[in-house]
Structure formats: C-alpha cells, structure tokens
Amino acid sequence: MTKEEFGFQDEELLASVIADLIGDVRHVAVGNASPIPATAALLARERGRLEGLSRPHVSLLQSRKHNFWTDGARELFDCAGQGRIDVFFLSGGQIDGHGNVNLVSIGDYDQPKARFPGSFGSSYLYYVVPKVILFRTEHSRRTLVPKVDFISAPGVSPPNVHRTGGPVALVTNRCLFSFDAARGRFALASVHPGHSIEEVVEHTGFEFDRPADVPPTPAPSPETLRLMREVVAPQLAEVYPQFTARVFPLGRPRESGDP
Amino acid sequence: MPRLAPTLDEALACITDGCMLVVPREVSGVPMEATRALIRRGIKRLHLVALPTSSLQADLLIGAGCIGTLETSAVNMGEFGPAPRFTAAILSNTISMKDATCPALHAALQASEKGVPFMPLRGLIGSDVLAHRPDWHVIGNPFGDDDPIVLLPAIRPDIALFHAPMADRSGNVWIGAQGELLTMAHAAAKTVVTVEKIVDDDLLADPVLRAGTLPGFYVDSIAVTPRGGWPLSLPDHYPADDAHLAEYVRFAATPEGFATYLERYVHERRAA
C-alpha cells in the first residue's frame, strides 16, 4: 500500500484502527518501542479534548512531557496493579493463536537461534490491564505462529489465577483480529484496504475464526488524518523523532533549514 | 558524609570485579562517563541489574567483556533497533542472563529498601519468565482462598550507580522526579553518583528541592562529570545524541567495529 493510492500510510491506518479500539476510557499507557500505539493514544486524547472531555489521560513511558509520574518508573506498574490503567499495548517477536506473546527468543531458551530485547513489563501488565491491544506490523507465518517458543506472557490463565486483564485485539499490517478470552482464540474482524482474506489466511500461522461477513477496515477520515499529522505528530516527535520524521514529514515542527 | 572524589576513578574505586551493580533505565540518568571509566579500568564479571531496562550502557559493558551476569527486563537501542553486543552475547552464551519483567525488578529492590526478604507480585504465573527463574516462588496467598501469587527475593546490590543534575557540599543529590533512583540507593549497600555540578546551597533546606533529593546519608562518593550522561539524555538537561547512537549501532554490528568504537570513544578520552 502506498500513500499515493490511498491517501494515507500504513502507520496512519493502524494508528486510526487502534485509536478506535481504545474507545472512551480514563487512562491509556504506552510502553517502549511503540510509536504506532503512541500515535493512537495521543489521537484518542485529542478526540477527547475536541469533545470537551478530560480523558483519556495518556502516559508515554519514556516521555518527559506526556506522563504525570512523580514516583519514578514503578508508578506505571503500581497504577496498573490497582486497575488504574485501562489500555496498554504489546507486540512480540512471535504471537500465537492463544494470545501468548514472545518477546524473548526463538528456539530453545538456553541455546536460542534469535534473541529479542526481552519481556519488558509484559509478564505483569498483560494480566492486570483490562484492554491490551496487540500490534505487529509484520504479519507473516514467521511472526504469527501456532505456538510461541517462549511465553513472555500468556493470553489466558486458569480460573484461579488473578487476572483482571488480557488481550482484546491484534492489529497487523494486513488486518484486525478480535480476541475471545473465553475461548482463547482470535477471530478475523476486518481486512485493511488493499489486502484480502485469502492473503490473511496465507500469511497467518495460527488458526482463527472467520465470520461469514468480514468487512474492510474503515480508512482514516480526513479529520483523523489532520489530527494525526498536525496535532499529534509534533507531540510524538519528543519520544519518537525518527518515526515522526519518516511517517509525518510535514507534521513535525519546522526547523530552520527546512525547505 | 559522602566524599566528593577528586577524580572519577577514585569515586568508582569501590566498584570492584564481580560486584552486583544496579543502574537506571536509559532515560533516568545513566552514568555513561562512569561506565566508560569502568571499561577503561577493565572491570570484570559484573552482575549488572538494569532497573528495569537498558540500552547503550549494558550493550557497551557486555561488548567490552565486563559482564558476568545481566539481570534486566530488556535491552535494546530504542528507535535504533536491537542492541548488537547484547544479542551476540546471548546467542553465543557468553553471559549469564536472568530475564525479568520490569515491575519484578522494582519490587525486588523495594523489598531491600524495606529490609524484608521478599515481595509478592501479580502476573507472571504461566509465563516462561517465571519458569526460568528458580529463585522465584509461587505460594498460596495466606490471606486468600486458592489464590496463587509469586514471591520475589529481595535484590540487595553492592553498589547503586547513577548520574544526576547536581549535588550540594553535604553530598545531597538532586534527582528530580526519577524516583527509582531513590529506591536504588535505599536498596544498595553503597551508592556512587556522578553529577553535572556541585552547588553551594543546601538542597535539603529548600522544601521544593528537598522533595526530589536523595539525602547524602545514602551516598558514599560523588564525582563531578559534566555531560556525564552523554550520549544518553539527562532528564530536563540534555537530550540523547541520536546521531552518535546511530553511529554506535553501525560500529557495534561486528566485533571489529565495536573494537574500533571502544578505541575511538572509550579508551581515547574525549576532550572535556
């Protein structure tokens, strides 16, 4: 997909999808290395502001400006443990059909074939944040697998394990899946413009439910694109300067020397 | 009373081979000049606890052969991608890795801060993070009914090391809102701090500054190292040097490139 054909970029579509999934909540937190969810969270905040709401609060873990923490880096986790964070985002080197995420390694843990950065806060936040939105911009059989090699955090837990949160959806560059926690299984919810159901099936390594009618993912509205490019992008640049320069080249504050 | 060390090397003297060293995450005041000094000295077998994640600091120490055990939740170079030397070390099994999750490290240090042997934490059950941590235990919540919960043993580091904006002449250190630095210092047996500058005023006398100050009571030695966080950021003082971080990632992609980087930016001291 190119910006010329559709009038928006992949990243803008995914951020728009994620912003719609966030819904009307009080507090959205975004962890490390999550520029698209950060775009979505800031977009949700701008939409709230336009409606005169003082929500959602947005906490970008690595930001100086876009969080309100005064008790250090642990405050995010303490907040989540109490149920004060409504939405969080996770990705994974591998994600499987039961919603398990792997942020650690491929192959045997002691003799891995590939190593990712590590589990970050996933092994905790996945259990205690009610709405965890999974995102993976590479939708392939390499990333969406039948069974992860390492469980950084499980998609579902036995009934006696304290679990107030978990996955609700998986957003990829090809489609949106919803997650049914009772069945521990994904269902295809919509397919992005320029992609097809057949293509989703071909590139997904796990089984998922296919409703008879799978709609196309709605394109971001002109107002959504305007908010992202003009209002969100300058805020995003503090934490994700490289991403912002690439995706929103016109959105960053002008600097001397710019054409 | 903490000692204002005449040189950085003297401030770092208590950080010895094999010790357990706790350092902060990439945006909270990483002591990079001190890290380069430890590499120049050739420190070995560190047990590095990165609270709760790390970027350039862990990657440099690993590449330079200073790390025996790494205990953290993740190491990467942020927008510049994977941490090359960390990844290579895990794949070749040259360091011992204790994979954790962010709140587990915060909680285990808080246990030491309180002088208790362990801390409970939600989550973790059913994960392979827990499965690979034989030192973590699951018990039944003694106040509940069929409610399993994970216990984490206290982490008591030998040394806490970080970089901060300023200290006063009594060794009180202003850390602002970086609360995890307080926890690190409270939990560790000793604390070493590098600062941008020393101020003459008493930081504890001003009620506004006092709220963000680590009392000198916890601090063993201090060294003045202007821009001591470079090329990482110091909150509210300077941003990360992104061009340098991009250059680092290019160098560190191979062992030879990494050696060149060390020669150029670590062993050859920067002009002050």
HADDOCK unambig.tbl for C-alpha pairs under 7 A between the chains (distance, minus, plus):
assign (segid A and resid 33 and name CA) (segid B and resid 78 and name CA) 6.06 0.50 0.50
assign (segid A and resid 33 and name CA) (segid B and resid 79 and name CA) 6.79 0.50 0.50
assign (segid A and resid 62 and name CA) (segid B and resid 27 and name CA) 6.81 0.50 0.50
assign (segid A and resid 70 and name CA) (segid B and resid 177 and name CA) 5.20 0.50 0.50
assign (segid A and resid 71 and name CA) (segid B and resid 177 and name CA) 6.61 0.50 0.50
assign (segid A and resid 71 and name CA) (segid B and resid 179 and name CA) 4.92 0.50 0.50
assign (segid A and resid 72 and name CA) (segid B and resid 177 and name CA) 6.24 0.50 0.50
assign (segid A and resid 72 and name CA) (segid B and resid 178 and name CA) 4.83 0.50 0.50
assign (segid A and resid 72 and name CA) (segid B and resid 179 and name CA) 3.75 0.50 0.50
assign (segid A and resid 72 and name CA) (segid B and resid 180 and name CA) 4.92 0.50 0.50
assign (segid A and resid 73 and name CA) (segid B and resid 180 and name CA) 6.14 0.50 0.50
assign (segid A and resid 74 and name CA) (segid B and resid 103 and name CA) 6.51 0.50 0.50
assign (segid A and resid 74 and name CA) (segid B and resid 106 and name CA) 6.14 0.50 0.50
assign (segid A and resid 77 and name CA) (segid B and resid 103 and name CA) 6.02 0.50 0.50
assign (segid A and resid 111 and name CA) (segid B and resid 91 and name CA) 6.86 0.50 0.50
assign (segid A and resid 112 and name CA) (segid B and resid 91 and name CA) 6.01 0.50 0.50
assign (segid A and resid 113 and name CA) (segid B and resid 91 and name CA) 6.80 0.50 0.50
assign (segid A and resid 114 and name CA) (segid B and resid 91 and name CA) 6.90 0.50 0.50
assign (segid A and resid 115 and name CA) (segid B and resid 87 and name CA) 5.97 0.50 0.50
assign (segid A and resid 115 and name CA) (segid B and resid 91 and name CA) 6.96 0.50 0.50
assign (segid A and resid 117 and name CA) (segid B and resid 74 and name CA) 4.75 0.50 0.50
assign (segid A and resid 117 and name CA) (segid B and resid 75 and name CA) 4.88 0.50 0.50
assign (segid A and resid 117 and name CA) (segid B and resid 76 and name CA) 5.44 0.50 0.50
assign (segid A and resid 117 and name CA) (segid B and resid 82 and name CA) 6.68 0.50 0.50
assign (segid A and resid 118 and name CA) (segid B and resid 73 and name CA) 5.51 0.50 0.50
assign (segid A and resid 118 and name CA) (segid B and resid 74 and name CA) 4.01 0.50 0.50
assign (segid A and resid 118 and name CA) (segid B and resid 75 and name CA) 6.64 0.50 0.50
assign (segid A and resid 119 and name CA) (segid B and resid 73 and name CA) 5.66 0.50 0.50
assign (segid A and resid 119 and name CA) (segid B and resid 74 and name CA) 6.16 0.50 0.50
assign (segid A and resid 119 and name CA) (segid B and resid 101 and name CA) 5.90 0.50 0.50
assign (segid A and resid 120 and name CA) (segid B and resid 73 and name CA) 4.75 0.50 0.50
assign (segid A and resid 120 and name CA) (segid B and resid 74 and name CA) 5.46 0.50 0.50
assign (segid A and resid 120 and name CA) (segid B and resid 101 and name CA) 5.27 0.50 0.50
assign (segid A and resid 120 and name CA) (segid B and resid 102 and name CA) 5.53 0.50 0.50
assign (segid A and resid 121 and name CA) (segid B and resid 101 and name CA) 5.07 0.50 0.50
assign (segid A and resid 121 and name CA) (segid B and resid 102 and name CA) 4.76 0.50 0.50
assign (segid A and resid 121 and name CA) (segid B and resid 103 and name CA) 6.52 0.50 0.50
assign (segid A and resid 122 and name CA) (segid B and resid 101 and name CA) 6.95 0.50 0.50
assign (segid A and resid 123 and name CA) (segid B and resid 101 and name CA) 5.99 0.50 0.50
assign (segid A and resid 123 and name CA) (segid B and resid 123 and name CA) 6.08 0.50 0.50
assign (segid A and resid 123 and name CA) (segid B and resid 124 and name CA) 5.13 0.50 0.50
assign (segid A and resid 123 and name CA) (segid B and resid 127 and name CA) 6.85 0.50 0.50
assign (segid A and resid 124 and name CA) (segid B and resid 122 and name CA) 6.53 0.50 0.50
assign (segid A and resid 124 and name CA) (segid B and resid 123 and name CA) 4.31 0.50 0.50
assign (segid A and resid 124 and name CA) (segid B and resid 124 and name CA) 5.86 0.50 0.50
assign (segid A and resid 127 and name CA) (segid B and resid 123 and name CA) 5.42 0.50 0.50
assign (segid A and resid 150 and name CA) (segid B and resid 128 and name CA) 6.01 0.50 0.50
assign (segid A and resid 151 and name CA) (segid B and resid 127 and name CA) 5.16 0.50 0.50
assign (segid A and resid 151 and name CA) (segid B and resid 128 and name CA) 5.01 0.50 0.50
assign (segid A and resid 152 and name CA) (segid B and resid 127 and name CA) 5.58 0.50 0.50
assign (segid A and resid 152 and name CA) (segid B and resid 128 and name CA) 6.00 0.50 0.50
assign (segid A and resid 152 and name CA) (segid B and resid 129 and name CA) 5.97 0.50 0.50
assign (segid A and resid 153 and name CA) (segid B and resid 127 and name CA) 5.21 0.50 0.50
assign (segid A and resid 154 and name CA) (segid B and resid 126 and name CA) 6.45 0.50 0.50
assign (segid A and resid 154 and name CA) (segid B and resid 127 and name CA) 6.09 0.50 0.50
assign (segid A and resid 160 and name CA) (segid B and resid 146 and name CA) 6.44 0.50 0.50
assign (segid A and resid 160 and name CA) (segid B and resid 147 and name CA) 6.11 0.50 0.50
assign (segid A and resid 161 and name CA) (segid B and resid 147 and name CA) 6.45 0.50 0.50
assign (segid A and resid 161 and name CA) (segid B and resid 148 and name CA) 6.40 0.50 0.50
assign (segid A and resid 242 and name CA) (segid B and resid 79 and name CA) 6.93 0.50 0.50
